[in-house]
Amino acid sequence: MTTKTSLDDDALALHAQGRPGKLEISATKPLTTQRDLSLAYSPGVAAPCLRIHADPATAYDYTAKGNIVAVISNGTAVLGLGDLGALASKPVMEGKAVLFKRFADVDGFDLEVDTRDVDEFVNCVRFLGPSFGGINLEDIKAPDCFVIEARLRELLDIPVFHDDQHGTAIIAAAGLINALELTGRSIGDTRLVLNGAGAAAIASVELFKSLGVPAQNIILCDSKGVVYQGRTEGMNQWKAAHAVDTPHRTLADAVKGADVFIGLSVKGAMTQEMVKSMADKPIIFALANPDPEIAPDEVRAVRRDAIIATGRSDYPNQINNVLGFPYIFRGALDVRARTINEAMKLAAAHALARLARQDVPDEVDSAYSGRRLRYGPEYIIPVPFDPRLIEEVPLAVAQAAMESGVARKPITDVAAYRQSLRRRLDPTADKLQLIFDKVASSDTRVVFAEGEEERTIRAAIAFRAQGYGTPILIGREERVRETMARIGLPEATVAELEIHNARLSRHNERYIDFVYGRLQRQGLLQRDVARMVNQGRNIFAACMVAHGDADAMVTGLTRNFTTCFEEITRVIDPAPEHVPFGLSMLTVRGGTVLIADTTVHERPDPDLLVDIALQAAAKARALGHEPRLAFVSSSNFGQPMREFTQRIRDAVTIMDARAQAGGVDFEYDGEMTAEVALDYALMKRLYPFARLSGPANLLIMPALNAANIGAKMIQKLAGASLIGPLLCGLEKPAQVVQMGATVNEIVTAAALAAYDVIAQKR
């Protein structure tokens, strides 16, 4: 277990290493030539200045204003550390900006305002308002934060949001929605006690009331006890607004028989005796940081029926603000909202609650040490690394902004907006969306060969749910159903899936005769073939595809590519005049690069390299990319000459002959090194005769080792998104995923196999 000392040392090292801090500014436009500078700055920059002067709204068109949020604090309430001052709050504000970028592609700029005077702070921020699309207030003590936020919302026409208040309230509200559902409670009858009366607590009470909890059913407590009508000690206008008529005077009195306890106070405020006094199936959100009001194991010791949430990541059900503020601002910025109102906060809470009730992607399980997350008492709220958050929450917030009348740029195409959200964190999404749309309009039958595996089953369900076609699982039906029951799938879902047992299939005799006819002269007896068909799920799945009993197949989760490829090609031949090969698609913010052959041919000769190049170019077009192909080598146009590079030069010569005969309709060149192929400025400076009109986006590699290693290095070092390797060139569509693939990767491979079916029918 990590100690606080070691954690502190690691944190200090991280902040100090390399370039100190966590942020830098990166230009979004090229600034490499004098003309670039003249356009980006003087004299060209005068044009957008004049346009904005004439129409201030165009600042959103010509500057980054629409994607910038100021993260502003005076350091009077830094985390749980108290008043550290403006300068000492800077690491937290930088961290907040990093979270904005990481989770929602919002550019956060931290500003630390060195004043504790409310008027000075408000004036400072109001005069900086034109610089930003939104203001995120952070770590400001109560009650100053209430005054500051209210005044800035009146003075500015951009969203102003104090995350310490509303962020916690929104995430807690989402968890409360699901906890009430799981315990069978009606929100209108729920009795709720909230301990703590600071910024987050007051905002939470207000949002819970908006959610539907009756005002008389909420008791607010602070360090002096219950906030009741008529109390004078330690009161202010914000507490008084939530005072109730009650005989209770202490927290212990208030929680007796209560359904819900929300703690936004201090460690130890809640005791086991108090927990025991609560109603059946109590809901306990102990959110004090770094230590909750009561630890989950202490609650479990006295109440096994409780649903528990904390603010910590080492317990289930973390109420984490990062689930809210990046996505709330994303939606608000995208519709140029004037403010973030109650409707938008409620929309975010409901979106988070809905998301928790859906099946959890494998990426989430991987981020949390493989812990299987499923909607229930220990999973009532999504976790921060759920990739669906960027899509669901901003859309809900944007729609609420439009419906409540605060949006200045309404969304006209919801589907396109959803895709744009997906592209912000998944750069391959836009390239695949058109393909997936076409797949969704067909009725393709895809065999999932490893049908007893949990991930395969979940992928098959997701494949069908997304409308991509009909999944077919290969496996023993009782094993498949056992796995479905273990992962909590409803009976209706189980009944709808098509399952085939290779050993019991009525098609076995026909499949065995077919495979035996293909392999009988390769040393195999009929009984060997019978065993292969009965027990080999890849063989059986490939037979289904070969005979038209299914349209395509996907496999590879539990076996390596070579084994799967050998089994598939015992049944399915290469397409006429085609060769099988692997094509990897890697996408980073700078663009997409396709690499071949990454899986099949160890050291292709020149003719084979050309065949792969022609097929890869056709596949690139099918995937939405106009190919600019480079034959990659360790030399550039004969320098230096080596025996190994002659193969590549010969391939270019053969390609030239094909081009002269009219058989090539795309750009290509080579041999060239990878840096020349990918750096167009370098290419034109050193080799002005090169035939490409831009950087290569399709690399034909000299050998499998180079291709495979290169693709994996780009993926790891550049953080590229990898699709594939896609298996190309077979007569019938089949895809092999990498061992240990996630559910999403299996679904993507299945959808691409289905797309191959559509392409072959053209």
QUIZISUL-V707747 format. One record per residue. N is the residue number from 1. RES is the residue in one letter. PSI is psi in radians with two decimals (* if undefined). D_CENTER is the distance of its C-alpha to the mean C-alpha in Angstrom with 2 decimals. Layout:
n={N,N}
res={RES,RES}
psi={PSI,PSI}
d_center={D_CENTER,D_CENTER}
This chain:
n={1,2,3,4,5,6,7,8,9,10,11,12,13,14,15,16,17,18,19,20,21,22,23,24,25,26,27,28,29,30,31,32,33,34,35,36,37,38,39,40,41,42,43,44,45,46,47,48,49,50,51,52,53,54,55,56,57,58,59,60,61,62,63,64,65,66,67,68,69,70,71,72,73,74,75,76,77,78,79,80,81,82,83,84,85,86,87,88,89,90,91,92,93,94,95,96,97,98,99,100,101,102,103,104,105,106,107,108,109,110,111,112,113,114,115,116,117,118,119,120,121,122,123,124,125,126,127,128,129,130,131,132,133,134,135,136,137,138,139,140,141,142,143,144,145,146,147,148,149,150,151,152,153,154,155,156,157,158,159,160,161,162,163,164,165,166,167,168,169,170,171,172,173,174,175,176,177,178,179,180,181,182,183,184,185,186,187,188,189,190,191,192,193,194,195,196,197,198,199,200,201,202,203,204,205,206,207,208,209,210,211,212,213,214,215,216,217,218,219,220,221,222,223,224,225,226,227,228,229,230,231,232,233,234,235,236,237,238,239,240,241,242,243,244,245,246,247,248,249,250,251,252,253,254,255,256,257,258,259,260,261,262,263,264,265,266,267,268,269,270,271,272,273,274,275,276,277,278,279,280,281,282,283,284,285,286,287,288,289,290,291,292,293,294,295,296,297,298,299,300,301,302,303,304,305,306,307,308,309,310,311,312,313,314,315,316,317,318,319,320,321,322,323,324,325,326,327,328,329,330,331,332,333,334,335,336,337,338,339,340,341,342,343,344,345,346,347,348,349,350,351,352,353,354,355,356,357,358,359,360,361,362,363,364,365,366,367,368,369,370,371,372,373,374,375,376,377,378,379,380,381,382,383,384,385,386,387,388,389,390,391,392,393,394,395,396,397,398,399,400,401,402,403,404,405,406,407,408,409,410,411,412,413,414,415,416,417,418,419,420,421,422,423,424,425,426,427,428,429,430,431,432,433,434,435,436,437,438,439,440,441,442,443,444,445,446,447,448,449,450,451,452,453,454,455,456,457,458,459,460,461,462,463,464,465,466,467,468,469,470,471,472,473,474,475,476,477,478,479,480,481,482,483,484,485,486,487,488,489,490,491,492,493,494,495,496,497,498,499,500,501,502,503,504,505,506,507,508,509,510,511,512,513,514,515,516,517,518,519,520,521,522,523,524,525,526,527,528,529,530,531,532,533,534,535,536,537,538,539,540,541,542,543,544,545,546,547,548,549,550,551,552,553,554,555,556,557,558,559,560,561,562,563,564,565,566,567,568,569,570,571,572,573,574,575,576,577,578,579,580,581,582,583,584,585,586,587,588,589,590,591,592,593,594,595,596,597,598,599,600,601,602,603,604,605,606,607,608,609,610,611,612,613,614,615,616,617,618,619,620,621,622,623,624,625,626,627,628,629,630,631,632,633,634,635,636,637,638,639,640,641,642,643,644,645,646,647,648,649,650,651,652,653,654,655,656,657,658,659,660,661,662,663,664,665,666,667,668,669,670,671,672,673,674,675,676,677,678,679,680,681,682,683,684,685,686,687,688,689,690,691,692,693,694,695,696,697,698,699,700,701,702,703,704,705,706,707,708,709,710,711,712,713,714,715,716,717,718,719,720,721,722,723,724,725,726,727,728,729,730,731,732,733,734,735,736,737,738,739,740,741,742,743,744,745,746,747,748,749,750,751,752,753,754,755,756,757,758,759,760,761,762}
res={M,T,T,K,T,S,L,D,D,D,A,L,A,L,H,A,Q,G,R,P,G,K,L,E,I,S,A,T,K,P,L,T,T,Q,R,D,L,S,L,A,Y,S,P,G,V,A,A,P,C,L,R,I,H,A,D,P,A,T,A,Y,D,Y,T,A,K,G,N,I,V,A,V,I,S,N,G,T,A,V,L,G,L,G,D,L,G,A,L,A,S,K,P,V,M,E,G,K,A,V,L,F,K,R,F,A,D,V,D,G,F,D,L,E,V,D,T,R,D,V,D,E,F,V,N,C,V,R,F,L,G,P,S,F,G,G,I,N,L,E,D,I,K,A,P,D,C,F,V,I,E,A,R,L,R,E,L,L,D,I,P,V,F,H,D,D,Q,H,G,T,A,I,I,A,A,A,G,L,I,N,A,L,E,L,T,G,R,S,I,G,D,T,R,L,V,L,N,G,A,G,A,A,A,I,A,S,V,E,L,F,K,S,L,G,V,P,A,Q,N,I,I,L,C,D,S,K,G,V,V,Y,Q,G,R,T,E,G,M,N,Q,W,K,A,A,H,A,V,D,T,P,H,R,T,L,A,D,A,V,K,G,A,D,V,F,I,G,L,S,V,K,G,A,M,T,Q,E,M,V,K,S,M,A,D,K,P,I,I,F,A,L,A,N,P,D,P,E,I,A,P,D,E,V,R,A,V,R,R,D,A,I,I,A,T,G,R,S,D,Y,P,N,Q,I,N,N,V,L,G,F,P,Y,I,F,R,G,A,L,D,V,R,A,R,T,I,N,E,A,M,K,L,A,A,A,H,A,L,A,R,L,A,R,Q,D,V,P,D,E,V,D,S,A,Y,S,G,R,R,L,R,Y,G,P,E,Y,I,I,P,V,P,F,D,P,R,L,I,E,E,V,P,L,A,V,A,Q,A,A,M,E,S,G,V,A,R,K,P,I,T,D,V,A,A,Y,R,Q,S,L,R,R,R,L,D,P,T,A,D,K,L,Q,L,I,F,D,K,V,A,S,S,D,T,R,V,V,F,A,E,G,E,E,E,R,T,I,R,A,A,I,A,F,R,A,Q,G,Y,G,T,P,I,L,I,G,R,E,E,R,V,R,E,T,M,A,R,I,G,L,P,E,A,T,V,A,E,L,E,I,H,N,A,R,L,S,R,H,N,E,R,Y,I,D,F,V,Y,G,R,L,Q,R,Q,G,L,L,Q,R,D,V,A,R,M,V,N,Q,G,R,N,I,F,A,A,C,M,V,A,H,G,D,A,D,A,M,V,T,G,L,T,R,N,F,T,T,C,F,E,E,I,T,R,V,I,D,P,A,P,E,H,V,P,F,G,L,S,M,L,T,V,R,G,G,T,V,L,I,A,D,T,T,V,H,E,R,P,D,P,D,L,L,V,D,I,A,L,Q,A,A,A,K,A,R,A,L,G,H,E,P,R,L,A,F,V,S,S,S,N,F,G,Q,P,M,R,E,F,T,Q,R,I,R,D,A,V,T,I,M,D,A,R,A,Q,A,G,G,V,D,F,E,Y,D,G,E,M,T,A,E,V,A,L,D,Y,A,L,M,K,R,L,Y,P,F,A,R,L,S,G,P,A,N,L,L,I,M,P,A,L,N,A,A,N,I,G,A,K,M,I,Q,K,L,A,G,A,S,L,I,G,P,L,L,C,G,L,E,K,P,A,Q,V,V,Q,M,G,A,T,V,N,E,I,V,T,A,A,A,L,A,A,Y,D,V,I,A,Q,K,R}
psi={2.38,2.22,2.83,-0.65,-0.83,-0.62,-0.76,-0.78,-0.76,-0.71,-0.74,-0.72,-0.76,-0.77,-0.47,-0.41,2.62,-2.29,2.07,2.61,-2.90,0.08,2.69,2.85,2.32,2.28,2.48,-0.06,2.63,2.39,0.94,-0.30,2.93,-0.64,-0.69,-0.80,-0.66,-0.44,-0.72,-0.52,-2.54,2.37,-0.17,-0.55,-0.26,-0.57,-0.90,-0.54,-0.81,-0.65,-0.72,-0.64,-0.68,-0.57,1.66,-0.49,-0.41,-0.10,-0.55,-0.39,-0.57,-0.07,3.07,0.10,-0.75,-0.12,0.26,2.26,2.28,2.22,1.87,2.35,2.78,0.09,0.41,-0.13,1.20,1.96,-2.26,0.33,-0.18,-2.67,1.69,-0.18,2.91,-0.85,-0.76,-0.26,-0.18,-0.74,-0.62,-0.75,-0.66,-0.75,-0.68,-0.73,-0.68,-0.71,-0.68,-0.79,-0.79,-0.70,-0.37,0.15,0.61,2.33,1.94,2.29,2.10,2.39,2.14,2.02,2.04,1.21,2.55,0.05,2.16,-0.78,-0.77,-0.74,-0.84,-0.78,-0.71,-0.85,-0.71,-0.64,-0.28,-0.12,-0.75,-0.31,-0.34,2.79,-0.27,2.81,2.13,1.86,2.50,2.45,0.86,2.30,2.69,2.56,0.09,-0.67,-0.61,-0.80,-0.81,-0.83,-0.80,-0.75,-0.71,-0.59,-0.56,-0.62,-0.46,2.64,0.49,2.80,2.30,2.18,2.05,1.79,-0.59,-0.54,-1.21,-0.54,-0.89,-0.74,-0.75,-0.80,-0.70,-0.66,-0.69,-0.79,-0.67,-0.71,-0.84,-0.64,-0.70,-0.70,-0.77,-0.49,0.09,0.51,2.63,2.33,-0.50,-0.29,0.02,2.32,2.16,2.34,2.27,2.09,2.12,2.46,0.56,-2.81,-0.87,-0.67,-0.82,-0.77,-0.64,-0.78,-0.79,-0.72,-0.65,-0.66,-0.74,-0.54,-0.44,0.01,2.15,2.49,-0.67,-0.21,0.03,2.15,2.16,2.32,2.66,-2.87,-0.28,0.09,-2.70,2.43,1.70,2.79,2.24,-0.20,2.46,-0.50,2.26,0.46,2.75,3.09,-0.50,-0.67,-0.76,-0.55,-0.34,0.25,2.47,2.81,1.78,2.57,-0.23,2.45,-0.26,2.81,-0.71,-0.69,-0.77,-0.63,-0.16,2.09,0.00,2.61,-0.61,2.38,2.19,2.09,2.12,0.99,-1.89,2.79,2.39,-0.03,-0.50,2.41,2.88,-0.61,-0.72,-0.74,-0.78,-0.48,-0.14,2.99,2.99,2.58,1.02,2.61,2.05,1.91,1.70,1.64,0.12,2.45,2.50,-0.18,2.25,2.87,-0.59,2.41,2.55,-0.67,-0.50,-0.66,-0.80,-0.54,-0.45,-0.33,1.71,-0.27,0.10,2.59,2.17,2.41,2.65,-3.11,0.16,2.58,-0.22,0.12,2.71,2.80,1.04,2.15,1.65,2.16,-0.37,-0.27,-0.26,-1.13,-0.69,-0.73,-0.56,-0.81,-0.63,-0.87,-0.72,-0.75,-0.69,-0.41,0.17,0.91,2.53,-0.43,3.00,1.88,-3.11,-0.66,-0.66,-0.65,-0.78,-0.67,-0.71,-0.74,-0.80,-0.64,-0.74,-0.72,-0.76,-0.73,-0.65,-0.41,-0.08,2.85,2.47,2.23,2.73,-0.54,-0.60,-0.82,-0.73,-0.69,-0.36,0.80,0.56,0.12,2.18,2.01,2.25,2.43,2.20,-2.98,-0.49,0.19,1.47,-0.07,2.44,2.83,2.74,-0.47,0.37,2.03,-0.18,-0.23,-0.74,-0.41,-0.73,-0.81,-0.86,-0.67,-0.77,-0.74,-0.77,-0.74,-0.70,-0.65,-0.73,-0.79,-0.51,0.02,0.31,0.05,2.28,-0.19,1.38,2.62,2.21,-0.40,1.70,-0.71,-0.74,-0.67,-0.73,-0.73,-0.67,-0.63,-0.76,-0.65,-0.46,-0.63,-0.22,1.55,-0.23,-0.20,-0.75,-0.56,-0.49,-0.29,-0.75,-0.68,-0.83,-0.59,-0.70,-0.69,-0.70,-0.36,0.04,3.09,1.36,2.39,2.00,2.25,2.22,1.78,-0.60,1.08,-0.19,-0.18,2.44,-0.79,-0.66,-0.76,-0.82,-0.62,-0.71,-0.72,-0.76,-0.68,-0.80,-0.73,-0.56,0.05,0.37,-0.25,-2.84,2.05,2.55,2.13,2.36,2.14,3.03,2.17,-0.69,-0.64,-0.72,-0.78,-0.60,-0.77,-0.73,-0.74,-0.68,-0.60,0.11,0.45,2.43,2.69,-0.67,-0.68,-0.74,-0.77,-0.46,-0.28,2.44,2.16,2.33,2.25,2.03,-0.68,-0.54,0.03,2.49,-0.17,-0.03,-0.78,-0.76,-0.73,-0.72,-0.79,-0.71,-0.87,-0.65,-0.67,-0.50,-0.55,-0.01,-0.45,0.28,0.46,0.21,2.33,2.89,-0.64,-0.53,-0.74,-0.70,-0.73,-0.69,-0.78,-0.74,-0.59,-0.29,1.83,-0.57,-0.71,-0.83,-0.78,-0.74,-0.63,-0.73,-0.76,-0.76,-0.58,0.06,0.16,-0.23,2.86,-0.50,2.97,2.76,2.44,-3.03,-0.15,-0.65,-0.01,2.64,2.86,-0.79,-0.78,-0.82,-0.76,-0.75,-0.71,-0.74,-0.76,-0.08,-0.33,-0.67,2.25,2.86,2.64,2.65,2.29,0.47,2.78,2.48,2.49,2.95,2.37,2.10,2.33,2.07,2.26,2.23,3.10,-0.45,-0.20,-2.99,2.40,2.32,2.42,2.31,2.61,2.21,0.07,-0.52,-0.97,2.09,-0.89,1.37,2.49,3.03,-0.75,-0.71,-0.67,-0.72,-0.74,-0.78,-0.73,-0.79,-0.76,-0.69,-0.66,-0.72,-0.69,-0.67,-0.74,-0.70,-0.49,0.08,0.30,2.28,2.03,2.35,1.78,2.37,2.26,1.96,2.46,-3.05,0.09,2.86,1.90,0.84,0.07,2.00,2.70,2.23,2.75,-0.68,-0.57,-0.21,-0.59,-0.71,-0.71,-0.69,-0.64,-0.72,-0.69,-0.77,-0.71,-0.68,-0.73,-0.69,-0.68,-0.72,-0.49,0.04,0.32,0.12,2.17,0.58,2.87,2.47,2.79,3.01,-3.13,2.61,2.73,2.85,-0.67,-0.60,-0.73,-0.62,-0.24,1.69,-0.64,-0.73,-0.73,-0.84,-0.50,-0.76,-0.59,1.26,-0.30,-0.14,2.50,-0.10,2.54,0.05,-3.12,2.53,2.46,0.03,1.98,2.14,1.97,2.69,-0.34,2.78,-0.74,-0.83,-0.73,-0.84,-0.80,-0.76,-0.77,-0.76,-0.62,-0.74,-0.73,-0.80,-0.80,-0.62,-0.03,0.57,2.62,2.25,2.20,2.18,-2.79,2.36,2.29,2.03,2.73,0.06,2.73,-0.57,2.52,2.29,2.45,2.50,2.00,2.90,2.57,2.38,0.28,2.65,2.94,-0.78,-0.68,-0.65,-0.75,-0.76,-0.79,-0.73,-0.71,-0.67,-0.61,-0.72,-0.64,-0.64,-0.62,-0.81,-0.77,-0.66,-0.39,-0.21,*}
d_center={28.52,27.71,30.49,30.24,32.41,30.30,27.13,29.03,30.26,26.87,25.47,28.54,28.24,24.63,25.66,28.84,27.98,27.96,27.49,27.87,25.20,21.49,21.56,23.09,23.58,22.62,24.44,22.71,25.99,28.28,31.13,33.12,36.29,38.87,37.89,34.27,35.67,38.10,35.41,32.94,35.80,39.52,40.95,38.09,36.13,39.05,38.01,34.76,36.63,39.34,37.01,35.20,38.65,39.69,36.56,34.37,31.52,31.06,29.75,26.32,27.09,28.61,26.88,23.52,24.62,22.14,19.12,20.91,21.05,23.85,23.27,26.89,28.88,32.47,31.68,33.79,31.37,29.08,26.87,29.59,31.87,33.79,35.32,34.61,35.13,33.16,33.08,31.93,28.98,27.60,25.42,23.68,23.30,21.97,19.42,18.42,18.14,15.88,13.48,13.72,12.82,10.06,8.04,9.54,11.54,14.67,17.65,19.28,22.95,24.65,28.22,30.53,33.56,36.59,38.36,38.75,40.62,38.74,40.61,39.97,36.25,36.00,38.07,36.07,32.76,34.34,35.85,32.59,30.89,31.26,29.03,25.82,23.76,23.30,24.62,22.85,25.76,25.34,27.66,30.74,33.29,34.47,36.39,36.01,32.33,33.44,36.04,33.95,31.10,33.61,35.65,32.85,31.49,35.04,35.49,32.25,30.77,27.15,24.82,26.04,24.07,25.17,22.08,24.32,25.82,23.41,20.08,21.62,23.37,20.38,18.40,21.74,22.53,19.43,20.45,24.02,23.41,22.16,24.75,27.47,26.47,26.47,29.86,31.31,32.10,32.74,31.40,34.80,36.64,34.43,36.17,33.93,34.99,33.10,34.39,34.01,34.86,32.89,30.35,27.51,30.10,31.77,28.57,27.54,30.97,30.80,27.42,28.60,31.68,29.73,27.77,31.17,32.61,36.28,37.43,40.31,37.99,36.20,38.09,37.03,38.38,38.70,40.63,43.88,43.04,42.41,42.09,44.85,46.87,49.80,48.31,49.18,48.22,44.99,44.02,42.48,41.67,38.04,39.08,42.05,39.93,38.60,41.86,43.03,46.42,46.34,48.84,46.20,46.47,44.34,40.82,42.45,44.33,41.36,39.08,41.81,40.71,37.51,34.45,31.85,31.96,29.55,30.26,29.50,32.50,33.57,33.72,36.44,36.77,36.21,38.53,38.77,41.80,39.84,37.13,39.91,41.37,38.33,38.09,36.95,33.26,32.70,29.36,29.17,26.56,27.96,25.82,28.15,26.74,27.17,29.23,29.01,32.14,32.51,30.66,29.04,31.52,34.35,33.24,32.91,36.42,37.94,35.59,33.73,32.76,30.76,27.10,26.08,23.36,23.49,21.87,21.43,18.63,21.27,21.96,20.14,19.08,18.28,18.77,16.57,16.74,13.40,12.11,14.37,15.73,12.95,11.97,15.67,16.79,14.32,15.92,19.31,19.36,18.42,21.48,23.54,24.30,27.51,26.35,23.91,26.07,26.32,25.03,21.72,21.42,22.29,19.84,16.96,18.54,18.97,15.43,14.22,17.12,16.41,12.84,14.46,16.92,14.68,14.17,11.56,9.46,11.01,8.22,8.97,12.61,12.62,11.42,14.23,16.94,16.62,17.67,17.40,16.00,17.65,18.71,22.00,23.88,21.67,18.33,18.82,15.81,12.03,11.10,9.36,6.73,5.60,2.09,5.30,6.79,6.61,8.36,10.69,12.10,13.06,14.57,16.56,17.74,18.75,20.64,22.39,23.40,24.92,26.68,28.09,29.41,27.78,25.72,27.56,25.36,24.52,21.92,24.02,21.57,18.83,17.46,17.40,15.74,12.89,12.55,12.90,10.01,7.77,9.78,9.33,6.28,6.97,10.75,11.91,10.94,14.15,16.26,15.49,15.55,19.35,19.76,17.85,19.86,22.99,22.15,21.62,25.12,26.78,27.79,27.07,27.93,25.76,26.93,24.59,27.12,25.91,26.06,26.92,23.70,21.26,18.20,20.31,21.36,17.95,16.95,20.24,19.66,16.27,18.08,20.82,18.90,17.15,20.69,20.60,23.88,25.76,24.63,27.50,27.27,29.86,31.14,33.69,33.21,34.08,31.53,28.77,29.77,30.02,26.44,25.34,27.46,26.17,22.52,23.81,23.58,26.13,29.35,28.80,25.68,27.65,30.61,28.81,27.63,30.04,30.97,33.46,35.37,36.57,39.75,40.75,39.87,42.77,41.75,42.40,45.89,44.85,41.90,44.19,46.86,44.42,42.91,46.39,47.69,45.12,45.57,49.18,50.41,47.81,49.54,47.91,50.01,49.20,48.50,45.98,44.21,44.46,42.75,39.96,39.34,39.74,37.57,35.27,32.24,31.27,34.87,35.00,31.73,32.99,36.31,34.73,33.12,36.35,38.44,36.31,35.49,31.82,30.25,27.78,26.44,23.55,24.13,23.58,21.62,24.77,26.92,26.82,26.75,30.48,31.57,29.50,30.68,34.28,34.20,32.71,35.23,38.09,37.53,35.90,37.54,36.22,36.45,39.81,40.07,36.59,35.47,32.42,29.92,26.30,24.13,20.93,18.61,16.87,15.03,14.82,15.31,18.97,18.84,18.80,21.30,22.55,24.64,27.40,28.80,26.43,27.74,31.23,34.02,35.14,37.33,37.77,41.04,41.33,41.71,38.67,36.60,37.69,36.88,33.35,33.04,34.26,32.00,28.92,29.75,30.04,26.68,25.09,26.61,25.39,21.80,22.52,23.74,27.36,28.40,29.98,30.99,32.25,34.21,33.13,35.71,36.93,39.42,39.63,42.20,44.61,44.24,44.63,46.11,45.37,46.17,42.54,41.56,44.34,42.32,39.74,42.55,44.14,40.96,40.90,44.57,43.98,41.17,43.62,46.14,43.65,42.82,46.54,46.93,44.26,41.65,38.90,37.23,34.55,34.67,35.14,36.86,37.47,38.16,36.05,34.02,30.24,30.49,32.90,30.90,27.73,29.59,31.49,33.49,34.72,35.54,37.70,39.35,40.44,40.79,41.55,42.70,39.24,38.50,34.78,33.96,30.70,28.62,28.30,25.14,26.61,28.10,30.71,31.14,34.59,33.70,31.11,30.89,30.17,27.56,25.69,25.95,25.02,21.82,20.71,21.78,19.84,16.64,17.35,19.22,17.45,13.86,13.89,11.69,14.31,15.33,18.48,21.14,22.24,25.71,27.97,31.66,32.42,34.64,32.27,28.46,26.90,23.68,23.29,19.94,19.92,21.20,18.74,16.05,13.13,13.45,10.96,13.07,16.17,15.38,14.75,18.02,19.84,18.96,20.17,23.25,23.85,23.66,26.28,28.45,28.39,29.15,32.05,33.59,33.98}
